[in-house]
Amino acid sequence: MLEQATCRAHFLVNRTGLPQDDWEDLRQEFVLDCLQRAPGFNPARGEWQAFVRGVIRNRSAVAAHRESKRVQCEALSPICDGFDPEQNERVDSARAKREPASADPTASLVLSADVQRVIAKLPDNLRKLALDLTYLSPVEVATKRNRTRQRIHQLIGQLRTAFLRAGILPECYCDGGAR
């Protein structure tokens, strides 16, 4: 657990530009989260090491997301209150422009946290579809779920809409088809 937490903390500090002094705090945060979630570990679902890796990975994604929001907020205004005086309205930071995830490993962690957040809020059928699509093609999902391909593509359209509303998927990807 300590080894995983140390590696993730170093990775996060090196990739986000956080001060080197923060790595120990991050490491402790990751270990604490893992210890708090340990009672939820189910050996029937997997190995302890995989559980620890997953919990620490997810917590580091949350920390990267938190840092990204702090940086975005500082860039928007020195007061950082979510209000843009130029536009006389509140700023929706979830829709703020971001670099592509491939350009920055931290952005990849932030994107992963955002995707997990959107998937967690989906209705049960769409959540299961999203998880199936991570390792199956739409045709394979249709076969597995005993649905028509057209129905799977309709549901994929609903997934796109959910991600678009969350500010994750660019609008240009939402004009049909299961690309």
Summary of the structure (lengths in Angstrom):
residues: 179
radius of gyration: 19.0
end to end distance: 38.7
largest distance: 55.0
contacts: 458
relative contact order: 0.08
helix: 69%
strand: 2%
